[in-house]
């Protein structure tokens, strides 16, 4: 392997060959207790992550709801004129030149 030449990459990706002996490539047998603990911990981590995401999304939805409510609470110039026309109250008296 030391005399092997690695070609220059053209796209910026470098591949490093790692020799793995067949003797070292063996499965590891975990006991039932360790396997159950790992599975329980993984499930708990997934649930905690889901809970954190739901909490963040709840916060975002509350902020959006408050923003929408604030936008509908305040009437702008155009909405004020439209309401005035519907209620039939003049905005101002006509001015004479």
Secondary structure, 3 states (H helix, E strand, C coil): CCCCCCCCCCCCCCCCCCCCCCCCCCCCCCCHHHHHHHHHHHHHHHHHHHHHHHHHHHHHHHHHHHHHHHHHHCCCHHHHHHHHHHHCCCCCCCCCC
